[in-house]
């Protein structure tokens, strides 16, 4: 299994940083619930299918149980109703792709990260 080197998303100020940095490099936020086995399954599937060079995208991991206020701000700032688990792709300050539950897959995300044409 491939291991993704997630950056922890733990502070409210990081949300606006992500929006700003996404103008230079796409950012991915994975919202994980430690109380949900489906969340762990989705994370494992994502990591197992990951084939892109991590230098081409910034990857953030949000433990939404420990950081509920950050999760709420992510939903508000990017206009995507909260789900758990959930994956968001941020480009140029906006969410251009999102998936939740069993729709989360590396393949689905790679379509939007590959050349950026769909985003």
C-alpha positions in Angstrom: 0.0 0.0 0.0 1.2 3.5 -0.8 1.4 5.8 2.1 0.4 9.4 1.6 2.3 12.0 3.6 -0.7 14.0 4.9 -0.3 17.4 6.4 -2.5 17.7 9.5 -5.3 20.3 9.1 -5.8 21.4 12.7 -6.2 25.2 12.7 -8.9 27.6 11.4 -6.2 29.8 9.8 -5.1 26.9 7.6 -8.4 27.0 5.7 -7.7 30.4 4.2 -4.0 29.4 3.6 -5.3 26.4 1.6 -7.5 28.6 -0.5 -4.6 31.0 -1.2 -2.0 28.3 -1.9 -4.4 26.4 -4.2 -3.8 29.1 -6.8 -0.2 27.7 -7.3 -0.8 24.1 -6.4 -4.0 22.0 -6.1 -4.9 21.1 -2.5 -6.7 18.0 -1.3 -8.5 17.8 2.0 -9.5 14.4 3.4 -12.1 14.7 6.2 -11.8 11.7 8.4 -14.0 10.5 11.3 -12.2 8.3 13.8 -15.6 7.0 14.9 -16.5 5.6 11.4 -15.0 2.4 10.0 -16.1 3.6 6.5 -13.8 6.5 6.9 -10.8 4.2 7.5 -11.9 2.1 4.5 -12.1 5.2 2.2 -8.7 6.4 3.4 -7.1 3.0 2.8 -8.7 2.8 -0.7 -7.4 6.3 -1.5 -3.9 5.5 -0.3 -3.8 2.2 -2.1 -4.8 3.7 -5.4 -2.5 6.8 -5.1 -0.1 7.1 -8.0 0.6 10.8 -8.5 3.7 12.5 -7.4 2.9 14.3 -4.1 4.9 17.3 -5.2 2.2 18.1 -7.6 -0.5 18.5 -5.0 -0.7 19.5 -1.3 -2.5 16.8 0.8 -4.3 17.7 4.1 -5.8 15.3 6.6 -8.6 16.6 8.8 -9.7 14.6 11.9 -13.1 16.1 12.0 -13.9 14.7 15.5 -10.9 16.4 17.1 -11.3 19.6 14.9 -15.0 20.0 14.3 -14.7 23.8 14.0 -12.2 23.4 11.2 -14.4 20.9 9.5 -17.4 23.4 9.7 -15.2 26.2 8.3 -14.1 24.0 5.4 -17.8 23.3 4.5 -18.7 27.0 4.8 -15.6 28.4 3.0 -15.7 25.9 0.0 -19.5 25.6 -0.2 -19.7 21.8 0.2 -22.1 20.3 2.6 -20.4 18.3 5.3 -20.1 14.6 4.8 -18.0 12.0 6.5 -15.7 10.7 5.1 -15.2 13.4 2.5 -12.6 14.4 -0.1 -12.3 17.9 -1.5 -10.1 19.2 -4.3 -9.4 22.9 -4.0 -8.1 24.9 -7.0 -7.8 28.6 -7.3 -9.6 29.1 -3.9 -12.7 27.0 -4.7 -13.7 23.4 -4.5 -13.7 21.9 -8.0 -14.3 18.2 -7.0 -15.6 16.5 -4.0 -16.7 12.9 -3.1 -17.9 11.2 0.0 -18.3 7.7 1.5 -17.6 5.0 -1.0 -17.4 7.4 -3.9 -13.9 8.4 -2.6 -11.2 7.0 -4.9 -7.8 7.9 -6.1 -9.0 7.2 -9.7 -11.8 9.7 -9.4 -9.5 12.3 -7.9 -6.7 11.7 -10.4 -9.1 12.6 -13.3 -9.2 16.1 -11.9 -5.6 16.3 -10.8 -4.1 14.9 -14.0 -4.2 17.8 -16.4 -6.6 20.2 -14.7 -8.9 20.3 -17.7 -12.0 19.1 -15.9 -11.5 21.5 -13.0 
